[in-house]
Amino acid sequence: MPLLSVTTTDNGEDDRMSQPDVPQFLLHQDGDDVAVAVLDLVPGAVRGASVKERTWYDVVISDPVPLGHKFAMVDMPEGHVVRKYGLPIGATTRAVTRGEYVHTHNVRSVRWLTSRA
């Protein structure tokens, strides 16, 4: 059975928010610091899984997270090297708490860590 299958309600709306066995977010692998929303998420309890190991996770998010954007799976102090795909993708520019939206306002890309710009 696929990890992600999308169904719709009778009026054609995406029904993933009401299906407990369909992930609302994905991690590329266990141990990643961030997860990616597979639909627009609103603050509250969400359920997702890791793609590689297929481990399920429950997280309470504190901010809206748009489709395709990231949120923190763990608390991260300022300067923490953020991992996704099991690899460093950036560093926090301030402390970030579990469930918080992760984007350019609180993480600097690894590509720019050594930049002088």
N, C-alpha and C positions, 0 to 999 in steps of 0.2 A: 504494500500500500504506500502511495507517495506521502511524503512528509507534509506537503501542502497541496490541498485541492480546494478550489473555490466553488462555493455554491451560492445561489441567489435566492432571495425570498420571492413570493408570488408576484410582487411588484417590481422585480428585477434588481433589487438592491443587494449589495454585497452582504453576505450573512456570516462572515468570519467572526465577528464580535460575539456571536451567541453560540459558537461551536467550540466546546472545550478541548477537542482533540485536533483542532486546526490552529497552527501557530499564528500569533499576531506579530511576532518578531522572530528574527533568526540571528544566531551567532554563527560565525563560520566554523568555530571549533571551541570546545570547552577550554576555559582559561582566558578567553578574550575579555578585555575590559569593557568593550562596548558591543551592543547589539543593534541590528538594523530593523526598523519598522517595516512590515510588509503591507501595511495600510495606515492611514492617518490614525494616530492614537491620541486619546484624551487622558488626562490625569486619572489615575486609579489603577486597579489591579489588571495586569496583562499576563498572558501566558505565551511562551515561545520555546524554541528548541534549537539545539546546535545541529548544524548540517552534517558535520563529520561524524560525531558520536551518537547523534539523535537523543541527547539528554534533554529532558524537559525542565524548564525554569518558570517560576512565578515571581514577578517583580511588581512593585507598586511604583508607577512613574508619577513624577511631580509636575511635569510640564507637558503641554501638547507636543507631540513628535510627528512631523509630517512623514508621509510615505517615503521610504528610501533614506531617511535620516537616522542618526544614531542617538542612543541614550546610554548612560553609564550602568554597567552591571555590578560595579563595585564602587566603594568610596575611593577617591583618588586625591592625594594631597597635591598642592601646587608643585609643579616640576615632574610629576609622575609620567613615565614613558607609557603611553597608551598603546595597547596591543589589539590588533584585529588581524584575522587570518593567522594568528600566532606570531605575528611580526609587529615591530614598532611602526606606528603610523603617525605619531606626533607626541606632544607633551602638553600637559595641562598648564594653563597660564594662571590658574587659581585653583583652590580646592573644589572638587566636584563630588557630589554625593550620589549614591546609588539611586537610579531612577530619574536623574536629571538629564535634560536635553544636552547633547554634546555637539558643539559646532564651533565656528570660528571665534565666538565670543569667549570660549573657555579652553580651547585647544589650539595649539600652533602645529601645523603640519610638519612631519619629519623632513619634508622637502625644504622647509624654510628654517629649520632649527639652526643651521649654520649660515644662513643668509645674512648679509649685512643690511638688507633693505629694512 
